[in-house]
């Protein structure tokens, strides 16, 4: 039990040290121990997916009818129907299996990260690559990636409710415990899946994967059922009602057929009615929806937006407000110190980004950095970031390292000289951070933070190498300088220090000066902001920056509405905020806790809200929002767990891209739902009206099933991955409660189905009394009606000929369907399908008549577009 052993014993047992592992050792251990992941439960086997395609009451009836037909000597009919059933099952299997694979691929994209010491360097790796013996680093907001014994810590507390059930955070310490200590009392350990709520630490990994405490629990838990999206639930209910309606109509057709159609075998009529029910019920909808969602989410991932939950895709398309952080989301997150205020002077700092080359100058003349050395050292010591071998940590702190190194003050050297003993971490209420450092037997407190916060704690000021009492005039000048920097869109931090008796406190500090840094806006975020305006999406910037800074940056993005600060926000009620929030574009100087108040006010006004965040305190607002978005680079694990979407590049433009993808996915779902239902209704009406009019059956059972296979298969799937309309972001968000099918959709469906049915019956009547020939013409006409219809369903607004070649998968599916139809007419298969050869001249008539579905839909588009423009 690692909690009861000395660290030296653990190092010996794991054959490691505090210096971490080498890459080669880690690879060997990965082979030995396996990946650091919880093994998944049993997946549904491909065979089970295949046989589930037959798990339908209607299919059971059809199989029974096929068996009866076999006994009655209708061998050809029985065999062909059985083959079509198998082909339908294969198609359904392919759809569901592809959806499963797409979802599996999404899970792999969500691999958590771990900060580790490898080859003597601080690097970040996928958490599943951790092995026993690795040295890891954890800090506030992180999810613990493996079970580990603590080596060093500072004010570390973890939330272990997932393991122990205790909701109160556990304070950790460096100690040795009794072997019998229960899990909840192991204060010297951290465990996989628990969350760091305070402080930071260094630890040695002792268990990974299924050997961790959470892994032991996982062994006793069965894999959770796959999540069904609200959209799929709606479609399942929808399909159920369509099914009931279809069965009733099929039953009516069977009964009417008995009385109206003369010389018709009961078995043939029964098979036709059942086949019609099978064809008309859209059983494949949920599978096709899953494919559309999963493929769409993979497309989002390629555009740097990782959606963690399928249902959120439906919400994305109706987003009306995006509440976004500023730093790193709207800006490049490459902070660079440009101005320093110290010794009563404004000092310019040259250089860009994280390059450590630059100079200090006053009034255009270069000056030595000696005069501001204490200020720069404070920024370096009160700092948890690193810039070697790559930039890690807070970009603001990284900028302070760079400004110090421009003066030749190196972090690694200074940290050896001034050893950190204790610290008070930054929090959003105090708005400052302090460290206690020891130099030999002397102790010093170094502090940095918001100007107002540091000034409150300062009683003295350091100027030109001397310390004196700070005056009201000093404070006024410092605040004026802070405003001046902020008006230039600079983020300003104040610095202070003092000697200490070995204890850390934040009173009686010596004020040292200011450093002003800029984070330039992202060009693509400016473009994305303009796209939001066209799309009817309101953007609100939420930042901890000063109002003046926020206003200067907001102006760059065209955010010209009202600005409100955290103090004012605290004073107004939720009802008052609800009335004014529509006019506010920027919330400045706010705490993360204020975000949830903003979300509630917007939602109360009927908005669908997307909220970004990266910290632990952001989690409640992220969870409350309709679309909670966490930062993938700077975001804490707590924020990511609360979110439904993670930005892998922390870029605002990726949010807008995701909204665009969400709109496109929903559009495609609407397309193929409308297509499938209108064509199925067309088949139903053709048979029903034919019987009512006293005609022979326009289609027989085999032909109905074949028609269903051709038109509800490949074309429907291809339509679900159709490229989105180019003007998709030029329209207002859809209403949150808007269904898949609107009143307009139902009108179009009914109209198209009547055009199909009536036109097909006219052709059928024209070629009677030769039933075989007339039936083949009607059969082929219905196939072409549906193939023309699928082409017109590509867009609700754009004429089909303008984007005809935008989806080669769809054109390929149409070509395959045409070829298969010709196959059963002009080959020996015609005997099985009861078809007759059609001369070329009649094909001209069939194609001309069946194109009416396309003609009607295109006229409808033109009229609708014209009405909307007016």
N, C-alpha and C positions, 0 to 999 in steps of 0.2 A: 504494500500500500504506500504510494508515493508521498502522501501527506504526513507520514510518520517517519520519514527518512531524512538524513542530512543531505544537503545539496551535493556534497562530495560523493556520497553513496549513489545518488541518482545519476551523476555524471559517469561514475564507474560502471553502473549497471547498463546505462544506455550507450556507453562508449562515446561520450561527447564532452564538450566543455562550454564555458561561457562565450567562447569565440565563435560558436556555431559550427555548422558543417560545411564541407566543401561540396561543390556541385556533383562531383563523382560519387562521394559518400551518399548524398541525397538520392541519386539515381539507384544505387545499389539497394538502399533501404526501401525505396518505392517498389522495387521488384520483390523484396522480402515481405513487406507489410501490406502492400496493395495501396490503392488510392484512399485518401482521406474523405470518404463519402459514405452516406448511409445507403445500404443496398435497397433497391426498389423491390416491391412485392412482385408476385407473379403477374406478368403481362398477359393480355388476352392473346391466345395463339391465333395465327393466321387461319387455321382450320376452323376454330370456333367462330371467327369473324365470317368465314364463308358460309357455314351452316346457319348462322343467325339470319342470313338473307331469306331463308325459307320460313322464318318464325313469324308468320302472318296468317291470320284467320282466312283471308281471301285466298292466299296461296294454298292453304290446306284444302280449301274447297276445290280449287283448280286441279290440284293433284288427284283428289278423289274423283273429280269429273273425268280426268285423263284415264284413270284406271277403269272407270265405267265404260268409257269409249272403247278402250282396249278389249273389254269383255264382249262388247256389242259388235266387234269386228271392224271398228273405225281405226284400224292400226296406224295408217299414215297420219291422220289427225293427232292421235295420241302421241306418237313419236315426235312429230314436229313441235307440238305444244310443250312436250317435256324438254326438248332441246332448247327452245326459246326460254323456258324457265331457268335452265342452267346458264344460258348466256346472260340473262338478267341478273342472276346471282353473282356471276363473275364480274359484271360491271359494278354492281353494288359493293362487292368485296374490294375491287380496285379503288373505289371512291373512299371507303372507310379505312382501308389499309394505308392509303396515301395520307389521309387526314391524321392517322396515328403517327406516321413517320414525321409529318410536318410538326406535330406537337412535340415529339421527342427532340427534334432539332432545336425547338424553342427553349426547352429545358436546359440544353447544353449551353445556350447563350447566356444564361443567368448565373454562371459560375461565380461564387463570391471570391474575394481576394484576401490575401494575408500579407502583412509586413514581416519580413524575415531577414535574419543575418546569414548570408551565404557568401563563402569565399571572402569573409571579412568585410562585406559590403551590405548596406541596407538596401534591400530590393523588395519589390512587390510581386507576388506570384499568385496563381490560382490556389485557393485553399485546399483543393483536392490533391495538390502536390506536396503538402506538408507530410513530414515523417517524424517518428519519435527521435528526439535528440536535437531537433531544430530549435533555434532561439527566435522567439517571436516578440513583436512589439504591439501593444494594444493601447488605445486611448478612448476618451469619451465618445460614445456613440457607436463604437465598433461592436460587431457580433463576434464572440470568441470563436476562432476557427477550429480549435482542438482542445482536448483536456491538457492542462499544463500546470506545472509547479512554478510559483512566483519566485523571481530572483531579486528584482528591484521594483519598487513601486512608489507612487506619490499620490496620496489621498484617493486610493483606488476603492471604488464601490461598484458592485455588479448586481444586476437584476436577475435572480435565479428562479423566478416563479415557474418557468417551464419545467424545471426539474424538481424543486422542493415544494412548490405551492405557496411559498412565502412571498407576499407582495412587496415587502419592505426591502430596499436595497441592502446588500451585505457588504460591510466594511472589511476589506482584506488587509492582511498583515504578513510580514515575514516571520515565520516561527516554525516550530516542529510540534506536531500534534500527536496525541495517543492514537495507536492503531485502530482502536474501537470507535473513534470519532465518526459520527454519522455524517452523511453527505452535507446536510445543512450547516454543520459546524466546521467544515474543512475550509477555514479562513485563509489558508496558504495556497489554495488551488483555485483555478478558474476552469470552467467547463464549456464544452462545445454548445453553441446555440444560445448561451446566455449573453446578456448585453452589458457593456460598460456604461454606467450612468454617470461616473465621475472619475477624474484623475487619469493617470496613465501608468503603464508598467512594462516590465521585461520579464519573460517567462520561458521555461524550457518545456517543450512538448513531450508528454509522457505517454499519451494514448491517441490514436487516430481511428477514424472509420467506425466500424462496428464494435471496437473495443472501448470506445468512449462510453460515458454514463448515458448519454442520449442514445447511443447505438444499442446499448443493452435494452433500453425501453423499446426501441424500434423493432427489435426481434420479436417482441410480444404483441406488436400491433400489426394488423393487416393493412395492406395498401389501401389508401382512400379511393373511393369511386371517382372516376373522371368528372370534372365539373361540367354541368350542362348550362349553357348560356341562357339568359332570359329569352333571347331571340329564338333559340332552339325550342324552348318550352312553348313559346307562342305558336311556333310552326307545328309542333307536335299536336297541340290542341286544335289548331287550324286544320291539319291533315285529318284528325279524328272526325271533325264535323263534316269535312268534305267526303270522308269515307262513308259516314252514315248516310249522307245525302246520295252518294253514288250507289250504295247498296240498295237503297229504296228505289232509285230510278231504274237500276238493273232489274230489280224484282218486278217493277211495273212493266218494263220492256218484255220480260219473260212471259208475264201473264197476258199482256196485250197481244204478243206474238202468237200465243196459243189460239187466240180467237180470230185474229185478223189475217195472219199469214197462212195461206193454204199450202198443203203438201210439204210442210216443214217438219223435219224430225225433231222430236222433243229434245234429244241429246244435243243436236246441233244448236238449237235455240238456247238450251241451258249453258252450253259451253260459251256461246257468244255473250250471253248476259254476264257470266262470271268473268270472262276475258275483259269485257268492257269495264267491269268494276276494278279489276287489277290495273288496267291501263289508266283509268281516271283517277285513282287514288295516288297522290304524290308522295309515295313512301320514301323516295330518295332525297326529299328536301333536307332533312336534318344532316345527312352525310355531306351533301353539296355545300350547305351552310358552313359546316366545320372546315371543309377544304378551303372555302373562300376566306374564312376568318384566319385560319392557320397560315395560308400562303400570304395573305395581306399582312399579317404580323411579321412574317419573315422579311417582307419588303420593307416594313417599317424599321426592322433591325438593321437592314443595310443602309438606312437613312439615319442611323444613330439613335433611334427611339426603340427601346426594348419594352414591349408590352408584356406584363407579367400575368395578366388575366384576360381571357378571351372576351368576357362580357363587356369590358371597358371599351372595346372597339366600337360597339354600338353607341356608346355615350360620346366618344370622340367627335363623331360626325355632327353632333348637335351642340358642341361647345360654343357658348356665347361670350364668355369672359375668360381671359388668361391673366392670372395674377403671377407676375414673374419677379424673381430676385434680379438684382442688377449685376453684381460682381460675378464674372465668369459666364453668366447666362446671356446678358445683353452686351457685355464687354469681353475682351480677350482674356481676362484673368492673368495678365502679364504686368503686374504692378511694377512701376519704376519710380524711384524717388527723384523728383525734379526740383524741389525747393526745400530748403532748410531754414528755419528761423531760430537763431541762437545769438547770444551776445548783442541783442538789439538789431541784428542785421538779417537781411534776406540773402541767402547764399544759393546760387544756381548750381545744379548738379547735372553734368552731361552724361551721355550714354543711353542706350536703349535696352529694354528687356532685361534678361538675366545675365548679360555680359558684364564682367567685372572691370571693364575698362571705362574710365571716365574721370572727369576733373571737377574740382570745386572752384567757383569763382564768385567774386563780389564786384558789382559795377563793371562787369566785363573783364576784370583782371583775375587771373588764377591766384588762389590763396592756398597756403599749406593747411592740411586737415587737422593739425595739432590743436587749434583753437576749439574744435568741436569733437575732439577725441572721446571725451566722457559721454557725450550724447550718443555717438556712434556705438561705443562699447555697450551702453545700456540697451540699445536696440538689438545688439548681437547676443547679449547674455539672457535677456528676457524674451526668449525666442525658442520655439520647438521645431522650426523648419530646417531643411537642409537643401543645398543646391548641388551637392556632389553625391554619387555620380550623376544623379538627375535631380530635378527640382521636386521636392515632396513637402507636404505640409501647407500651411496657410500662405497664399501668394503675397499677402501683405508682409508677413514675417520674412519671406524669401527676399522681398525687395530691400528690407532692412539689412539682411546679410550682404547683399550686393553693394549697397551704399557704403557699408563698413569696409568691405574688401577693396573698394575703389580707393580707400585711404590706406590700404596695406594692412588692415587689421583682420586677421584670419580667425574664423570661428573655432576651428579645431585647436589652435594654439591658446586662444583666450579662455576656452572652456577648461583647459588643463590648469591654467593659472588661477581661474576663479571657479572652483568646483561647486556645482549646484547642490545645496543641502536640502532645501525645501522650496515649496512654491504655493501660491494661491492662484489656481487656474482662472482664466478669463470666464466670466459669465455675463449674460445679457443684462442683468440688473445692475451690477457694479460697473460694467463696461471698462474693465481694466484687468491687467494680469501683473503679478509680482513674483519675483524669485528671490530666494536667500542664497547667497553665494559666499564661499569661504576662500580667502586668500591667506594661506598660512594660518595664523591664529586670529586674523581679522575677519569680520563678517560684514556683508553689505546687502542691502535690499535694492533691487532694480525693478522699476515699474514702468509700464507703458499702457496707454489706453486713450479713451476719448478725452478731448481737451478739457471739457467741463469736469469730468471725473477726476483727472489728475490735479487740476487746479484746486478742487475742493480739499484734496489731501495734502496740498503743498503749503508750507508756512515760510519757506525760504526760496531763494532763486540763485542760480549759479550764473555769473556773468564775468567774462574776461579773466577766468582763473580764480575768482573770489566768490565767496558765499555771503549773501546779505538777506535781510528780512524782505519778503515779497510785499509790495504795496498795492493799493487799489489801482493806482496808475498802471502798474505792471500787468495786473489782471486784465484791465481794460484794453491795453495794447495787445496782449496775447489773444484775447477774444476777437479783436478787430483783425489781427493777422490771420486768425483761423477763418474768419468770414471772407477775407480777401483771397486766401488759397481756395476756399470752397467755391467762390464765384468763378474760378478758373477750372472747375471740375476736378480739383485735387482732393484726394482723401487724406485727412490730416490725423496724425497721431501725436500725442504729447508724451514726454519722457521725464522721469524723475528718479532720484536715488537717495540713499542715506546710509550712514554707518549704522551697525546694529550690534546688539549684545548677544547675538546668537539666536534670537527669536524673530520671526517674520511678522511684520505689521505694516499697515498702509497709512500711518499718520505721520505728521511732521516731516514730509518729504521735501527734498530740494528740487525745485523745478529746473529742468535743463534746456528745454526747447521743443520745437516742432519739426516733424518731417512730413512733407506733403508729397503724395505720390499719385500718379495718374494711371488709370486702366483704360486704354483706348477702346471705343465701341467696335463691335464686330460689324464688318460691312454687310455680311449676309443677314445679320439680325435686323439691320436697318431695312433691307429689302423685304424680310419676313414681316416686319411691322406694317409696311405698306400693303402687303398681301392681306393682312388681318383687317385693315380698314376696308378693303374692297369686299372681303368676305363677311362683313357685318359683325366682326368679332372685336369686342372692346379689350384693350390691353391696359392693365394697371401695373405700374412698377412699385415694388415694395422694397425699401432699402433701409439700412441702419445709418446711412449717411446723413449729413446735415442737409436741411432743406435747400440751402443755396446750391450745394453740390448736386443734389438730386435734380434740382430745376435745370442746372446747366447741362447735365447728361440727358435728362428727359427731352430737352429741346432738340438734341441731336437725333432723337428718334421720333420727333413730331408729337410728343406727349405734352399738349398745351392746356390740359384741363387744370382743375384746382389741385392744390397741394395741401395735405394735412399732416401734421406731425403726431408723434406718439403721445405727447402730453395732451393735446387737444382730443385725440382719439380716446384717451382714457376717461375724459370728462363727459363725453356725449353718450347717450344711451343707445341701445341697439335699434330702437325705433327711429331715433333721430338720424342715426347712421344710414338706416335703410332709405330715408328720404333724400339724403345728400350724396350717397355713394355713387349714384349715376353720373354726377358731375366731377368726380374726383379721378384724376389720372395717376397721381403719385402719392404714396404714403411714405413719408420720410421719418427718420429717427424713431422707428418703431421696433418693438421687441417681437420676437417670434410668436409670443403668446397673443399678440394683437391680431395675427393672421386669421385665427379662428373666428374672431369677431367680424372681420371683413368678409370671410366666406359666408357666415350666417346671414349677414345683411344682403349680400348679393343673391343667395339662394331664396331668401324671403321675397325678393323681387322677381322670382321666377327664372333666374339665370342658371345655366349649366356652367359650373365653375371648374377651371383647371388651375391648380395651385402648385407652385414649385417650392422646393425647400431642400436643405442639405443637413441641418442640425437635428439634434435630439429634440429640441423644443419645437421644431417645425412639424414633428410627427402628428400631433393632434389635428392641425389644420390640413395636412396632407391627407389624412384619413377621412376628415369631414368633407373635403372637396369631392365633387363628382368625378374628377380626374386628378388624383394625387400624383405629382411628378417629383421624383428624387434625382439628384445629381449623381451620375455614375462615377465621376472622378473625385469630386470633393465631398460627396454625400456620405453620411454615416450609415452604418448598417440599419440603425433604427429607422432612419428616414426611408431607406430602400424597402424595408419590410412593410412600412405603412403605406407605401405607394402602389399604384397599379401600373406605373410606367417609369422607366429609368432612362435618363439621357446618357448615352455612353460618351458624349462629347461636351456635356453641360451647356449646350448651345440653344438659345431661344429659337433659332431657325428650325431646329429639329422638332420642337413642339409643334410648330406650324406645319411642318412636313407630315407629322403624325396625324394632325387634324385633317389634312388633305387626304391622306391614305384612309383615314376613318370614314370620311365622306364617300370616297371612291368604293370602299368595300361595301358600305350600306347600299350605294347605288346599284352595284352589281348583284347584290342579294335581291333587291327589288326587281331587277331586270329578269333574272331567271325564275323568280317566283311567279311573276306576271306571265312570263312565257309558258312555263309548265302548266299553270292552271288554265290559261286561255286555250291552249292546244288540247288539253284533256277534256275541257268543256266542249270544244268543237267536235271531238269524236263522239261524246255522249249525245250531243244534240243531233248529230248526223243519223245515228241509229234510232234515237227516239222519234224524231220527226219522220223518218222513213217509214217506221212502223205505223205511226198515226195516219200517214197519207196512204196506207195500204200497199206500200211497195214491198218487194222482196227485201231481205236483209242486204244493206249496201256493203257491209263487211262481214266476214265470218270470223270465228274465234282466232284462228291462226294469224290472220291478217291484222287483227286488232293488236295482238301481242307483239307481232313483228313491228308494227307502226310505233308502239310504245318503246320498243328496244332501240329503234333507229333515232327517234326524235327526242326522247327524254334522256338519252344516254350521253353520247359525246358532245352534241351541240349544247346541251344544258350546262355541262361541266366547263366547256370552253367559254361560254357566256359569263360564268362566274369569275373568270380571271381576265375579263375584258379590260383593255386600257381605259383609264378614266377620262371623262370629258375634260378638255383643256380649260374650259371656263368654270370648272368645279368650285374654284375659290372666288368666283365673281358673283356668287349668290349668297343670300342670307342663310344662317344655320337653320336646319330643319327643327321643327318643334319637338321638344323632349318626348311628348306623348304621341307623336305621329306614328301611326302604324306602318307596317310594311306596304300594305295596299291602301291607297287613298280612294276617295270617291271617284276621282278621275281614272285611277287604275281599273276599278270595277267597271266603269263605263266602257273603257277600251276593251277589257276582257270580253264582256258580253257582246259588244259590237263585232269584234274579230271572230269570236266563236260562231256567231250567226252568219257572218259572211262565209266562213268555211263550210258550215253545215248546208246552208241554202245552195251555194254554188256547187258543192259536191253532189247534192241530190239532183240538181238540174242536169249535170253531166251524166249521172247514173240513169236518170229517167230517159235521157236522149238516146243512150245506147242499148236500152232494153228493146226487145225481149231476150236478147242474148245475155243471160245473167253473168256468165263467166267473164265475158268481154266488158260488160258494163261495170261489174264489180272491180275488175283490174284497173279500169280508168278512174273510178271513184277512189280506190285504194291509193293509186299513184298520185292523184290530185291532192288527197289529204297529206301525203308525205311532203309534196312540194309546197303546199299551203304552209305547213309548219316550218319548213326550211327557209322559205321567204320571210316568214314571220320572225324567225330568230335573228335574221339580218337586220330587220327594222327595229328590233328590241335593243340594239347596241347603244342607242342613245335616245333620251326623251326629247331632245331639242335639235340635235344635228341631223340633217338628211343622211340617209344610209350611204349614198354614193361618195360623201365627203370623207367618211372614215371606214370605207369598205375594207381597205387593206391594212387596217391598224391591228387586226387580230388574226394572224395566220393560223392559229390553232382552230379558230372557229371556221375559217374557210376550209381548212383540212377536214374538220368534222363533217361539214356539209358535203364535201366531195366524197368522203367515205360513205355517208348515208345514201347519196345518189347511186354510187357504184353498187352498194348492197341491194338497193331496190331493183336495179337493172338485172342483177344476178339472179333474183328469184323470178324474173319474168322471162328471160331469154336463155335460161339453162334448164337442165332436167329438173331443177328444184321447183319449177313452175307446177309440176304435178303435185308436189306436197302442199304448195301454197294456193292451189286452185286458181292460178293466174293464166291469162291468155296473152299471146304476143300482141303488142300494140304497134301499128304502122307509124312511121315518122310523122306523117301529117297530123295524126291525133296527139302526138307529143307536143306539137305547137299549140294546139288547143288547150291541153292540160296545163302547160307552163303559163300560157296567157291568162287562163282563168285563175289558177292558183296564185298568180302574182297579185290578185286583188287584195290579199291580206297585207301585202307590202304597200300597195297603192293607198288603201284605206289609212294605214298607220302613218304614212308620210303626209297625207292630206291633214290628218288630225294634228300632227306636229306643226305644220305650217299655220293652221288656224289658231292653235293654242299659243304659239309664239307671237302671232300678230295681236291676239287679245291681250296677252301679258304686256306687250310693248305699249299698247294703248293705255 
